[in-house]
Amino acid sequence: MDWREHVINMAQQAAGFTPAPTVTVPAPTPFSAGPHLQPQRDVIEPLPEERKDLLRKLRQRAADAHRLIPEFETAREASMAKIDAANSLKRLTDHPQDFGRGLPETDPLAVAAQKHLDKMTADYKRLTELQEVRTAAWQAASQALAACEAWLRDGRPHGTVLEGFDGPEPKLAKGENGLLDAVENRRRRGRELKADLHRIRSAPFPSSYCKQQMCAEIEALAMRGAPDVTNLIEHDGKIIWPTLRVQVQVLNATPGAVGFVEIPDTVAMDAWRHKSELIAALDDEINIEADDPAALTHEARQKAEAEVMGDLLDVERQEAALTWLAQSQALPVEFRPDCSPLAILQVQLITVPRTTEMPETSPGLLWPMRQ
């Protein structure tokens, strides 16, 4: 009890009051950060230990490339030096009415000022060109890093883990002149495989499959377009015609508004009334538009796409291994930003069997289970 409480108690006793009991206030509980405030995990964690160094090398390479870029202050100082040199020459050669000294260009002072301006201009140009070249190098080094980290953070499929991939060491093919030539050949092959993948995904479907789907769609439309005469037969009421609910825009409304209206479903009723004729007409249209020699079924499309994707990953693994080897020899090459992270990090996806066990969590986050 401090002196203030002692004085208050003495005053209350003198006035005939009983002092109130002292209440101890507990210290506030420290704030516990929720899951959304927890520090984010480093994306390097899912990688196996023997592959984490590869991501560290990517980070270090991007950081080193960034440090080589001339600083903004250096470029600003070079620009200001060029401007000062131009102003100095202008003050020497301008007419006196423009607050200059009016010296001819052949004057020794003017000649020296011009040489100084030329030197400052060349220095600034050389610095800006170096800045552009090294900025491009840093961007090339950092794009692959950003792609790998984004895939590790958001792109890795759920229910999978990463394991190291130890494939055969790529070798130079016949006619390849060094590692850079080998990397470029793998990239060319990758572009060819991507073109094959685009062709597979763009292939039409067989006409027989399209006719089957068309018939099913017309049958569904015909069923939807059939009028209901039950009300007429049982209650001497009206025929119930099929309707369609559509969205309409309400004009002259501020702010803009939309509404909904029911209209007769004429397409469905036409399919119900002329189903055979409609199927025959659409059958002829499919025969005209179909390209069966280039068509692929769903099964053939999936199989061909899986084969090309496997070949593409194999080529990219070779390209990445050759790129790592070239970088270890200080050759000027960077990873492609669209190269598979599995290839760059030399890992493979392993599916983890699903389990019914409850994951470990905090007691306060457990939901009560129904009995």
Residue frames relative to the residue before (quaternion, step in Angstrom):
aa qw qx qy qz dx dy dz
M 1.0000 0.0000 0.0000 0.0000 0.00 0.00 0.00
D 0.2854 -0.7688 0.5473 0.1673 3.57 -0.71 1.07
W 0.7324 -0.4472 0.2894 0.4240 3.59 -1.34 0.08
R 0.6052 0.5564 -0.3781 0.4256 3.63 1.08 -0.56
E 0.6662 0.4816 -0.3050 0.4808 3.59 0.91 -0.90
H 0.6248 0.5393 -0.3452 0.4468 3.62 1.04 -0.72
V 0.6551 0.5003 -0.3192 0.4676 3.61 0.95 -0.83
I 0.6579 0.5116 -0.3204 0.4504 3.61 0.93 -0.85
N 0.6559 0.5042 -0.3167 0.4640 3.60 0.98 -0.80
M 0.6320 0.5230 -0.3348 0.4636 3.61 1.02 -0.75
A 0.6616 0.4970 -0.3159 0.4641 3.57 1.00 -0.82
Q 0.6562 0.5079 -0.3205 0.4569 3.59 0.98 -0.79
Q 0.6469 0.5051 -0.3282 0.4676 3.62 1.01 -0.74
A 0.6411 0.5158 -0.3318 0.4614 3.60 1.02 -0.76
A 0.7096 0.4360 -0.2605 0.4884 3.60 1.07 -0.68
G 0.5806 -0.6163 0.3658 0.3863 3.61 1.25 0.01
F 0.5294 0.6171 -0.4244 0.3985 3.58 1.22 0.26
T 0.3989 -0.6757 0.5643 0.2569 3.53 -1.26 0.61
P 0.4382 -0.7067 0.4725 0.2920 3.57 -0.67 0.98
A 0.4958 -0.6580 0.4860 0.2915 3.53 -1.08 0.83
P 0.5589 -0.6084 0.4329 0.3606 3.59 -1.08 0.61
T 0.5023 -0.6460 0.4874 0.3045 3.51 -1.12 0.67
V 0.1991 -0.7804 0.5868 0.0839 3.56 -0.85 1.04
T 0.2615 -0.7604 0.5772 0.1423 3.53 -0.82 1.01
V 0.2256 -0.7771 0.5781 0.1051 3.54 -0.67 1.14
P 0.3758 -0.7362 0.5061 0.2464 3.62 -0.63 1.01
A 0.5709 -0.5896 0.4466 0.3563 3.53 -1.16 0.58
P 0.5441 -0.6316 0.4281 0.3488 3.61 -0.96 0.77
T 0.5157 -0.6365 0.4842 0.3073 3.50 -1.13 0.77
P 0.4961 -0.6552 0.4619 0.3335 3.60 -0.81 0.87
F 0.5412 -0.6344 0.4572 0.3092 3.50 -1.11 0.86
S 0.2038 -0.7721 0.5926 0.1057 3.55 -0.87 0.98
A 0.3944 -0.7391 0.4982 0.2236 3.54 -0.63 1.13
G 0.4392 -0.6936 0.5098 0.2573 3.52 -1.00 0.86
P 0.7333 -0.4209 0.2834 0.4525 3.57 -1.30 0.07
H 0.6818 0.4967 -0.3037 0.4430 3.60 1.04 -0.75
L 0.6906 0.4431 -0.2890 0.4932 3.61 1.25 -0.20
Q 0.4576 0.6788 -0.4591 0.3451 3.57 1.24 0.02
P 0.5548 -0.6025 0.4355 0.3735 3.61 -1.03 0.62
Q 0.4931 -0.6785 0.4617 0.2886 3.54 -0.97 0.88
R 0.4704 -0.6601 0.5109 0.2862 3.52 -1.13 0.74
D 0.5132 -0.6114 0.5009 0.3347 3.51 -1.17 0.60
V 0.4896 -0.6870 0.4527 0.2887 3.58 -0.88 0.94
I 0.5414 0.6267 -0.4058 0.3866 3.59 1.21 -0.17
E 0.5267 0.6903 -0.3945 0.3009 3.60 1.17 -0.50
P 0.6811 0.4869 -0.3379 0.4300 3.69 0.82 -0.75
L 0.5781 0.6025 -0.3904 0.3878 3.61 1.13 -0.38
P 0.5097 -0.6101 0.4919 0.3549 3.60 -1.09 0.58
E 0.6706 -0.5460 0.3211 0.3860 3.55 -1.13 0.67
E 0.7004 0.4841 -0.2906 0.4367 3.58 0.92 -0.84
R 0.7036 0.4320 -0.2703 0.4952 3.62 1.26 -0.14
K 0.4833 0.6766 -0.4433 0.3350 3.59 1.21 -0.13
D 0.6006 0.5747 -0.3626 0.4214 3.59 1.09 -0.62
L 0.6029 0.5616 -0.3709 0.4284 3.59 1.07 -0.57
L 0.6626 0.4726 -0.3081 0.4927 3.59 0.97 -0.81
R 0.6217 0.5262 -0.3455 0.4661 3.60 1.04 -0.68
K 0.6370 0.5185 -0.3330 0.4632 3.59 1.02 -0.71
L 0.6253 0.5235 -0.3379 0.4698 3.57 1.03 -0.75
R 0.6619 0.4995 -0.3065 0.4674 3.58 0.94 -0.87
Q 0.6724 0.4941 -0.3047 0.4592 3.57 0.91 -0.88
R 0.6406 0.5233 -0.3337 0.4522 3.59 0.98 -0.76
A 0.6604 0.4876 -0.3098 0.4796 3.58 0.96 -0.81
A 0.6499 0.5080 -0.3226 0.4641 3.61 0.98 -0.79
D 0.6524 0.5065 -0.3205 0.4638 3.60 0.95 -0.82
A 0.6525 0.5067 -0.3184 0.4649 3.59 0.97 -0.82
H 0.6464 0.5145 -0.3263 0.4594 3.59 1.04 -0.70
R 0.6534 0.5234 -0.3198 0.4437 3.59 1.00 -0.76
L 0.6409 0.5386 -0.3255 0.4395 3.61 1.15 -0.50
I 0.5411 0.6081 -0.4133 0.4082 3.59 1.22 -0.25
P 0.4837 -0.6586 0.4810 0.3178 3.63 -0.81 0.92
E 0.5073 -0.6729 0.4477 0.2990 3.56 -0.91 0.90
F 0.6319 -0.5506 0.3961 0.3749 3.53 -1.21 0.55
E 0.6412 0.5342 -0.3330 0.4389 3.58 0.98 -0.80
T 0.6278 0.5261 -0.3406 0.4616 3.60 1.04 -0.71
A 0.6645 0.4832 -0.3048 0.4818 3.58 0.95 -0.84
R 0.6423 0.5175 -0.3364 0.4544 3.60 0.99 -0.72
E 0.6502 0.5090 -0.3191 0.4651 3.58 0.98 -0.80
A 0.6439 0.5055 -0.3261 0.4727 3.60 0.99 -0.74
S 0.6432 0.5105 -0.3247 0.4693 3.57 1.02 -0.74
M 0.6616 0.4950 -0.3079 0.4716 3.59 0.95 -0.83
A 0.6257 0.5252 -0.3417 0.4647 3.62 1.05 -0.71
K 0.6402 0.5092 -0.3271 0.4732 3.58 1.00 -0.74
I 0.6587 0.4991 -0.3141 0.4673 3.60 0.95 -0.84
D 0.6475 0.5134 -0.3225 0.4618 3.60 0.96 -0.82
A 0.6473 0.5088 -0.3232 0.4665 3.60 0.98 -0.79
A 0.6484 0.5027 -0.3210 0.4731 3.59 0.99 -0.76
N 0.6573 0.5006 -0.3132 0.4683 3.59 0.98 -0.78
S 0.6258 0.5337 -0.3402 0.4559 3.61 1.03 -0.74
L 0.6611 0.4853 -0.3084 0.4820 3.59 0.94 -0.84
K 0.6416 0.5307 -0.3277 0.4464 3.57 1.00 -0.79
R 0.6545 0.5089 -0.3193 0.4590 3.60 0.98 -0.77
L 0.6647 0.5015 -0.3080 0.4602 3.60 1.08 -0.61
T 0.7879 0.3584 -0.1745 0.4694 3.59 0.89 -0.89
D 0.5384 0.6249 -0.4237 0.3743 3.64 1.14 -0.29
H 0.5903 -0.5652 0.4517 0.3578 3.55 -1.27 0.53
P 0.6142 -0.5709 0.3835 0.3869 3.61 -1.04 0.62
Q 0.6254 0.5431 -0.3626 0.4272 3.59 1.06 -0.64
D 0.6832 0.4042 -0.2719 0.5440 3.58 1.32 -0.30
F 0.5698 -0.6330 0.3482 0.3916 3.54 1.28 0.57
G 0.5021 0.6194 -0.4472 0.4052 3.57 1.11 0.70
R 0.5681 -0.6024 0.4405 0.3470 3.54 -1.32 0.04
G 0.3974 -0.7625 0.4451 0.2501 3.59 1.25 -0.14
L 0.3260 0.7567 -0.5116 0.2435 3.60 1.06 0.58
P 0.4733 -0.6541 0.4945 0.3218 3.59 -1.04 0.68
E 0.6472 -0.5484 0.3692 0.3796 3.54 -1.26 0.43
T 0.6592 0.5117 -0.3088 0.4564 3.58 1.24 -0.46
D 0.4576 0.6793 -0.4574 0.3462 3.57 1.25 -0.09
P 0.5801 -0.6186 0.3955 0.3527 3.61 -0.96 0.83
L 0.6446 0.5149 -0.3350 0.4552 3.60 1.00 -0.73
A 0.6632 0.4972 -0.2993 0.4726 3.57 1.00 -0.84
V 0.6350 0.5257 -0.3287 0.4608 3.57 1.03 -0.81
A 0.6650 0.4946 -0.3042 0.4697 3.59 0.95 -0.86
A 0.6471 0.5130 -0.3197 0.4647 3.59 1.02 -0.78
Q 0.6423 0.5180 -0.3257 0.4615 3.57 1.06 -0.77
K 0.6405 0.5151 -0.3243 0.4682 3.58 1.01 -0.80
H 0.6450 0.5120 -0.3224 0.4667 3.56 1.02 -0.79
L 0.6427 0.5156 -0.3208 0.4671 3.58 1.02 -0.79
D 0.6406 0.5209 -0.3279 0.4591 3.58 0.98 -0.84
K 0.6550 0.5095 -0.3117 0.4628 3.57 0.98 -0.81
M 0.6680 0.4906 -0.3042 0.4697 3.59 0.92 -0.86
T 0.6360 0.5238 -0.3262 0.4635 3.57 1.06 -0.76
A 0.6616 0.4974 -0.3021 0.4728 3.58 0.96 -0.87
D 0.6433 0.5194 -0.3276 0.4572 3.59 0.98 -0.79
Y 0.6704 0.4933 -0.3001 0.4660 3.56 0.95 -0.87
K 0.6454 0.5100 -0.3239 0.4674 3.60 0.98 -0.81
R 0.6548 0.5082 -0.3140 0.4630 3.57 0.94 -0.88
L 0.6620 0.5076 -0.3061 0.4587 3.59 0.99 -0.81
T 0.6707 0.4874 -0.3061 0.4679 3.61 0.92 -0.84
E 0.6381 0.5093 -0.3339 0.4710 3.59 1.01 -0.73
L 0.6425 0.5082 -0.3208 0.4753 3.57 1.00 -0.80
Q 0.6355 0.5326 -0.3231 0.4561 3.56 1.02 -0.78
E 0.6595 0.5008 -0.3088 0.4679 3.60 0.96 -0.83
V 0.6706 0.5013 -0.3078 0.4520 3.59 0.89 -0.94
R 0.7201 0.4390 -0.2652 0.4673 3.58 0.83 -0.92
T 0.5903 0.5404 -0.3721 0.4702 3.58 1.14 -0.48
A 0.6412 0.5068 -0.3214 0.4783 3.58 1.00 -0.79
A 0.6450 0.5114 -0.3242 0.4661 3.61 1.01 -0.77
W 0.6512 0.5038 -0.3186 0.4696 3.58 0.99 -0.79
Q 0.6488 0.5103 -0.3235 0.4625 3.60 0.96 -0.80
A 0.6458 0.5132 -0.3242 0.4630 3.58 0.99 -0.80
A 0.6813 0.4796 -0.2908 0.4703 3.59 1.01 -0.79
S 0.7210 0.4593 -0.2545 0.4521 3.58 1.01 -0.74
Q 0.5735 0.6089 -0.3973 0.3774 3.62 1.12 -0.48
A 0.6603 0.4861 -0.3157 0.4775 3.59 0.93 -0.83
L 0.6216 0.5337 -0.3365 0.4643 3.59 1.04 -0.75
A 0.6690 0.4948 -0.3072 0.4618 3.59 0.87 -0.91
A 0.6459 0.5168 -0.3281 0.4562 3.60 0.99 -0.78
C 0.6656 0.4961 -0.3104 0.4631 3.61 0.93 -0.84
E 0.6772 0.4830 -0.3041 0.4643 3.59 0.89 -0.86
A 0.6349 0.5150 -0.3361 0.4677 3.60 1.03 -0.73
W 0.6546 0.4961 -0.3212 0.4714 3.60 0.99 -0.75
L 0.6552 0.5008 -0.3222 0.4649 3.60 0.94 -0.78
R 0.6924 0.4754 -0.2780 0.4662 3.58 1.05 -0.71
D 0.8503 0.1494 -0.0261 0.5040 3.60 0.78 -0.99
G 0.7211 0.5032 -0.2570 0.4010 3.60 1.06 -0.58
R 0.5629 0.6079 -0.4096 0.3819 3.59 1.10 -0.43
P 0.4689 -0.6946 0.4586 0.2954 3.63 -0.74 1.00
H 0.5291 -0.6177 0.4813 0.3268 3.54 -1.16 0.68
G 0.7860 0.3160 -0.2434 0.4723 3.53 -1.16 0.63
T 0.6487 0.4713 -0.3283 0.4992 3.57 1.20 0.47
V 0.1734 -0.7394 0.6373 0.1309 3.52 -1.31 0.42
L 0.4346 -0.6918 0.5208 0.2478 3.53 -1.28 0.41
E 0.0319 -0.7695 0.6379 0.0032 3.50 -1.03 0.88
G 0.5981 -0.5859 0.4112 0.3604 3.53 -1.17 0.57
F 0.2373 -0.7539 0.5984 0.1310 3.55 -1.10 0.76
D 0.0550 -0.7958 0.6030 -0.0127 3.56 -0.70 1.13
G 0.0096 0.8191 -0.5701 0.0631 3.53 0.07 1.32
P 0.6887 -0.4453 0.3416 0.4591 3.55 -1.24 -0.01
E 0.5178 -0.6438 0.4674 0.3146 3.55 -1.03 0.77
P 0.4081 -0.7240 0.4896 0.2639 3.62 -0.69 1.00
K 0.1761 -0.7804 0.5954 0.0746 3.51 -1.11 0.81
L 0.5834 -0.5739 0.4402 0.3695 3.54 -1.23 0.48
A 0.3747 -0.7228 0.5388 0.2164 3.53 -0.93 0.96
K 0.6698 -0.4915 0.3639 0.4212 3.53 -1.29 0.25
G 0.7946 0.2780 -0.2264 0.4900 3.56 -0.86 0.99
E 0.5747 0.5801 -0.3940 0.4219 3.62 1.22 -0.09
N 0.2455 -0.7847 0.5606 0.0988 3.54 -0.82 1.09
G 0.8508 -0.0945 0.0142 0.5167 3.56 0.13 1.27
L 0.7252 -0.4661 0.3107 0.4004 3.51 -1.38 0.16
L 0.6478 0.5278 -0.3365 0.4341 3.59 0.93 -0.82
D 0.6394 0.5054 -0.3237 0.4806 3.58 1.01 -0.74
A 0.6449 0.5170 -0.3205 0.4627 3.59 1.01 -0.78
V 0.6379 0.5167 -0.3286 0.4670 3.60 0.97 -0.81
E 0.6694 0.4982 -0.3041 0.4595 3.59 0.90 -0.88
N 0.6324 0.5196 -0.3387 0.4640 3.62 1.01 -0.70
R 0.6467 0.4957 -0.3285 0.4777 3.61 0.98 -0.76
R 0.6465 0.5082 -0.3286 0.4646 3.58 0.99 -0.73
R 0.6282 0.5230 -0.3384 0.4663 3.59 1.03 -0.71
R 0.6510 0.5000 -0.3101 0.4796 3.56 0.98 -0.80
G 0.6224 0.5364 -0.3356 0.4606 3.58 1.06 -0.69
R 0.6423 0.5082 -0.3270 0.4715 3.59 1.01 -0.74
E 0.6296 0.5245 -0.3363 0.4641 3.59 1.03 -0.71
L 0.6649 0.4943 -0.3069 0.4684 3.58 0.95 -0.83
K 0.6392 0.5093 -0.3362 0.4680 3.59 1.02 -0.68
A 0.6125 0.5233 -0.3494 0.4785 3.58 1.10 -0.60
D 0.6337 0.5116 -0.3289 0.4780 3.60 1.03 -0.76
L 0.6395 0.5244 -0.3261 0.4580 3.58 1.00 -0.80
H 0.6452 0.5081 -0.3212 0.4717 3.59 0.99 -0.79
R 0.6335 0.5263 -0.3298 0.4614 3.59 1.02 -0.78
I 0.6537 0.5102 -0.3191 0.4588 3.59 0.94 -0.85
R 0.7036 0.4666 -0.2746 0.4602 3.58 0.86 -0.94
S 0.6992 0.4517 -0.2672 0.4855 3.59 1.18 -0.51
A 0.4500 0.7040 -0.4537 0.3098 3.60 1.24 -0.08
P 0.4635 -0.6725 0.4893 0.3057 3.63 -1.03 0.72
F 0.4997 -0.6242 0.5048 0.3255 3.54 -1.34 0.16
P 0.6103 -0.5726 0.3870 0.3873 3.62 -1.09 0.56
S 0.5873 -0.6061 0.4075 0.3488 3.54 -1.12 0.72
S 0.6102 0.5581 -0.3637 0.4288 3.61 1.03 -0.68
Y 0.6535 0.4935 -0.3126 0.4813 3.58 0.99 -0.83
C 0.6586 0.5141 -0.3171 0.4487 3.60 0.94 -0.87
K 0.6465 0.5091 -0.3239 0.4668 3.61 1.02 -0.76
Q 0.6268 0.5313 -0.3350 0.4612 3.56 1.04 -0.73
Q 0.6708 0.4815 -0.2956 0.4805 3.57 0.94 -0.87
M 0.6311 0.5386 -0.3306 0.4498 3.58 1.03 -0.77
C 0.6621 0.5049 -0.3115 0.4578 3.58 0.89 -0.89
A 0.6480 0.5086 -0.3244 0.4650 3.59 0.98 -0.80
E 0.6530 0.5086 -0.3224 0.4594 3.60 0.99 -0.78
I 0.6618 0.4916 -0.3133 0.4714 3.61 0.95 -0.83
E 0.6233 0.5327 -0.3436 0.4579 3.60 1.01 -0.74
A 0.6583 0.4950 -0.3139 0.4724 3.58 0.97 -0.83
L 0.6406 0.5115 -0.3281 0.4694 3.60 1.01 -0.77
A 0.6552 0.5169 -0.3197 0.4486 3.59 0.94 -0.85
M 0.6463 0.5015 -0.3259 0.4739 3.58 0.97 -0.75
R 0.6732 0.4889 -0.3052 0.4632 3.58 0.99 -0.78
G 0.7258 0.4626 -0.2457 0.4459 3.59 1.08 -0.70
A 0.4780 0.6735 -0.4515 0.3377 3.61 1.21 0.03
P 0.3999 -0.7093 0.5175 0.2631 3.66 -0.77 0.94
D 0.3689 -0.7097 0.5605 0.2148 3.54 -1.25 0.57
V 0.1114 -0.8214 0.5589 0.0250 3.59 -0.51 1.23
T 0.3609 0.7552 -0.4858 0.2520 3.60 1.24 0.16
N 0.6539 0.5216 -0.3174 0.4468 3.59 0.93 -0.84
L 0.6386 0.5177 -0.3237 0.4684 3.58 1.08 -0.69
I 0.7034 0.4782 -0.2750 0.4482 3.58 0.87 -0.94
E 0.7785 0.3804 -0.1952 0.4594 3.58 0.79 -0.97
H 0.8208 0.2185 -0.0910 0.5199 3.60 1.01 -0.68
D 0.4200 -0.7064 0.4663 0.3275 3.59 1.29 0.13
G 0.4040 0.7246 -0.4585 0.3187 3.54 1.06 0.85
K 0.7092 -0.4366 0.3461 0.4321 3.51 -1.28 -0.44
I 0.5323 -0.5787 0.5068 0.3535 3.52 -1.29 0.44
I 0.3062 -0.7410 0.5699 0.1799 3.59 -0.94 0.89
W 0.1685 -0.8045 0.5663 0.0605 3.55 -0.43 1.27
P 0.5333 -0.6349 0.4419 0.3424 3.60 -1.01 0.70
T 0.1112 -0.7897 0.6023 0.0341 3.51 -1.00 0.89
L 0.2643 -0.7478 0.5938 0.1354 3.50 -1.33 0.40
R 0.2929 -0.7570 0.5598 0.1668 3.57 -0.81 1.00
V 0.0019 -0.8101 0.5836 -0.0566 3.57 -0.64 1.16
Q 0.4487 -0.6690 0.5304 0.2642 3.54 -1.28 0.49
V 0.0895 -0.7911 0.6048 0.0198 3.56 -0.96 0.93
Q 0.4106 -0.6874 0.5430 0.2533 3.54 -1.24 0.52
V 0.3154 -0.7475 0.5610 0.1647 3.55 -0.87 1.02
L 0.2474 -0.7872 0.5516 0.1223 3.58 -0.58 1.17
N 0.8077 0.2623 -0.2140 0.4827 3.54 -1.35 0.39
A 0.5340 0.5778 -0.4286 0.4441 3.56 1.03 0.83
T 0.0912 -0.7858 0.6115 0.0184 3.54 -0.97 0.94
P 0.4705 -0.3363 -0.7860 0.2183 1.56 -1.12 2.25
G 0.7409 -0.4057 0.2824 0.4547 3.55 -1.31 0.10
A 0.1037 -0.8006 0.5899 0.0171 3.55 -1.00 0.87
V 0.2223 -0.7417 0.6163 0.1436 3.52 -1.30 0.41
G 0.1226 -0.7829 0.6063 0.0665 3.52 -1.24 0.51
F 0.3288 -0.7179 0.5764 0.2106 3.53 -1.35 0.09
V 0.0219 -0.7940 0.6064 -0.0367 3.52 -1.02 0.89
E 0.3373 -0.7210 0.5683 0.2083 3.55 -1.17 0.60
I 0.0470 -0.7879 0.6137 -0.0189 3.54 -0.86 1.05
P 0.6151 -0.5351 0.4020 0.4169 3.60 -1.18 0.40
D 0.3835 -0.7177 0.5381 0.2197 3.57 -0.95 0.93
T 0.1175 -0.8580 0.4978 0.0464 3.55 0.40 1.28
V 0.6227 0.5401 -0.3560 0.4402 3.60 1.02 -0.71
A 0.6713 0.4848 -0.3015 0.4726 3.59 0.93 -0.87
M 0.6577 0.4996 -0.3227 0.4623 3.58 0.96 -0.80
D 0.6311 0.5202 -0.3376 0.4660 3.58 1.03 -0.70
A 0.6369 0.5119 -0.3259 0.4755 3.61 1.05 -0.77
W 0.6457 0.5131 -0.3194 0.4667 3.61 1.06 -0.71
R 0.7097 0.4647 -0.2544 0.4644 3.58 0.98 -0.90
H 0.8151 0.1592 -0.0545 0.5544 3.61 0.94 -0.86
K 0.0739 0.8495 -0.5191 0.0577 3.56 0.91 0.88
S 0.6908 0.4867 -0.2997 0.4428 3.60 0.76 -0.96
E 0.6665 0.4940 -0.3079 0.4658 3.58 0.93 -0.89
L 0.6543 0.5172 -0.3152 0.4528 3.60 0.98 -0.82
I 0.6469 0.5076 -0.3193 0.4710 3.59 0.99 -0.80
A 0.6585 0.5054 -0.3144 0.4605 3.59 0.94 -0.83
A 0.6622 0.5016 -0.3166 0.4578 3.60 0.96 -0.82
L 0.6769 0.4724 -0.2951 0.4812 3.58 0.94 -0.82
D 0.5852 0.5665 -0.3673 0.4490 3.58 1.14 -0.58
D 0.6505 0.5007 -0.3081 0.4808 3.59 1.02 -0.81
E 0.6399 0.5244 -0.3291 0.4553 3.62 0.99 -0.78
I 0.6477 0.5102 -0.3215 0.4656 3.58 0.99 -0.80
N 0.6332 0.5318 -0.3330 0.4532 3.59 1.01 -0.78
I 0.6590 0.5046 -0.3119 0.4625 3.59 1.04 -0.72
E 0.7602 0.4091 -0.2060 0.4607 3.59 0.85 -0.97
A 0.5745 0.6380 -0.3831 0.3407 3.61 1.10 -0.54
D 0.1177 -0.7540 0.6438 0.0560 3.53 -1.30 0.61
D 0.1138 -0.8647 0.4871 0.0455 3.55 0.54 1.22
P 0.6160 0.5500 -0.3866 0.4106 3.69 0.92 -0.61
A 0.7489 0.3543 -0.2115 0.5186 3.61 1.08 -0.64
A 0.5015 0.6865 -0.4134 0.3261 3.59 1.27 -0.07
L 0.1354 -0.7628 0.6281 0.0732 3.52 -1.29 0.54
T 0.4081 -0.6763 0.5523 0.2663 3.54 -1.05 0.76
H 0.6886 -0.4522 0.3474 0.4479 3.57 -1.29 0.14
E 0.6709 0.5021 -0.3065 0.4515 3.57 0.91 -0.90
A 0.6782 0.4788 -0.2954 0.4728 3.59 0.90 -0.93
R 0.6294 0.5371 -0.3361 0.4499 3.56 1.05 -0.73
Q 0.6730 0.4926 -0.2962 0.4655 3.59 0.90 -0.90
K 0.6574 0.5105 -0.3134 0.4571 3.58 0.97 -0.84
A 0.6817 0.4806 -0.2934 0.4671 3.59 0.87 -0.92
E 0.6475 0.5137 -0.3227 0.4612 3.57 1.00 -0.79
A 0.6468 0.5144 -0.3261 0.4590 3.60 0.96 -0.79
E 0.6468 0.5153 -0.3266 0.4577 3.61 0.99 -0.78
V 0.6778 0.4780 -0.3001 0.4712 3.59 0.90 -0.89
M 0.6398 0.5211 -0.3343 0.4554 3.60 0.97 -0.78
G 0.6397 0.5163 -0.3266 0.4665 3.59 1.05 -0.73
D 0.6553 0.4951 -0.3089 0.4797 3.58 0.97 -0.85
L 0.6471 0.5237 -0.3258 0.4482 3.59 0.99 -0.81
L 0.6522 0.4998 -0.3217 0.4705 3.59 0.95 -0.81
D 0.6361 0.5240 -0.3351 0.4567 3.60 1.00 -0.75
V 0.6598 0.4924 -0.3089 0.4762 3.61 0.95 -0.83
E 0.6690 0.4914 -0.3080 0.4650 3.59 0.96 -0.80
R 0.5951 0.5378 -0.3660 0.4720 3.60 1.11 -0.55
Q 0.6462 0.4988 -0.3197 0.4811 3.59 0.97 -0.80
E 0.6481 0.5225 -0.3152 0.4556 3.57 0.95 -0.90
A 0.6750 0.4934 -0.3003 0.4591 3.59 0.90 -0.91
A 0.6498 0.5114 -0.3257 0.4585 3.60 0.94 -0.83
L 0.6603 0.4897 -0.3040 0.4814 3.59 1.00 -0.80
T 0.6335 0.5248 -0.3329 0.4609 3.59 1.07 -0.69
W 0.6285 0.5148 -0.3393 0.4741 3.60 1.00 -0.77
L 0.6620 0.5016 -0.3087 0.4636 3.58 0.95 -0.86
A 0.6558 0.5073 -0.3152 0.4618 3.59 0.99 -0.81
Q 0.6552 0.5011 -0.3186 0.4670 3.59 0.98 -0.77
S 0.6233 0.5331 -0.3472 0.4547 3.60 1.06 -0.64
Q 0.7026 0.4055 -0.2548 0.5262 3.59 1.24 -0.42
A 0.5088 -0.6904 0.3884 0.3370 3.59 1.31 0.44
L 0.3583 0.7159 -0.5176 0.3019 3.60 1.01 0.76
P 0.5050 -0.6837 0.4372 0.2939 3.61 -1.01 0.76
V 0.4112 0.6729 -0.5180 0.3314 3.58 0.05 1.27
E 0.1256 -0.7769 0.6146 0.0541 3.54 -1.13 0.76
F 0.5783 -0.5682 0.4538 0.3699 3.54 -1.27 0.36
R 0.4927 -0.6293 0.5072 0.3225 3.55 -1.15 0.62
P 0.5147 -0.6525 0.4447 0.3339 3.63 -0.93 0.76
D 0.7336 0.4024 -0.2412 0.4916 3.61 1.09 -0.65
C 0.3982 0.6847 -0.5040 0.3444 3.59 1.20 0.37
S 0.5797 -0.6154 0.4031 0.3503 3.58 -1.00 0.79
P 0.4774 -0.6643 0.4892 0.3026 3.63 -0.87 0.87
L 0.5773 0.5787 -0.3808 0.4322 3.58 1.14 -0.55
A 0.6747 0.4797 -0.2875 0.4818 3.56 1.07 -0.76
I 0.6706 0.5040 -0.3143 0.4443 3.59 0.87 -0.91
L 0.7607 0.3698 -0.1926 0.4975 3.59 0.89 -0.95
Q 0.3586 -0.7734 0.4624 0.2438 3.60 1.33 0.03
V 0.4736 0.6309 -0.4607 0.4067 3.53 0.80 1.12
Q 0.2037 -0.7481 0.6139 0.1479 3.54 -1.36 0.13
L 0.4743 -0.6729 0.4985 0.2716 3.54 -1.20 0.63
I 0.0830 -0.7703 0.6318 0.0235 3.55 -0.97 0.95
T 0.3583 -0.7420 0.5281 0.2052 3.57 -0.74 1.07
V 0.2788 -0.7583 0.5723 0.1406 3.56 -0.91 1.01
P 0.4694 -0.6709 0.4818 0.3123 3.65 -0.82 0.89
R 0.4645 -0.6749 0.5000 0.2806 3.55 -1.00 0.84
T 0.1602 -0.7828 0.5976 0.0664 3.53 -1.09 0.79
T 0.4267 -0.7122 0.5042 0.2377 3.54 -1.18 0.61
E 0.4733 0.6758 -0.4489 0.3433 3.57 1.25 0.00
M 0.5035 -0.6419 0.4923 0.3035 3.52 -1.13 0.73
P 0.4291 -0.6907 0.5037 0.2916 3.62 -0.89 0.83
E 0.5433 -0.6115 0.4629 0.3415 3.53 -1.16 0.62
T 0.1230 0.7784 -0.6046 0.1158 3.56 -0.94 0.91
S 0.6745 -0.4729 0.3669 0.4323 3.52 -1.30 0.04
P 0.5784 -0.6027 0.4045 0.3724 3.64 -0.99 0.72
G 0.6680 0.5282 -0.3151 0.4189 3.59 0.99 -0.71
L 0.6899 0.4723 -0.2761 0.4740 3.56 1.26 -0.34
L 0.5137 0.6409 -0.4216 0.3843 3.59 1.29 0.01
W 0.3143 -0.7343 0.5699 0.1929 3.56 -0.90 0.96
P 0.5153 -0.6285 0.4674 0.3479 3.61 -1.02 0.69
M 0.3282 -0.7528 0.5400 0.1844 3.56 -0.82 1.00
R 0.4685 -0.6677 0.5026 0.2866 3.55 -1.07 0.77
Q 0.4105 -0.7097 0.5182 0.2435 3.54 -0.98 0.85
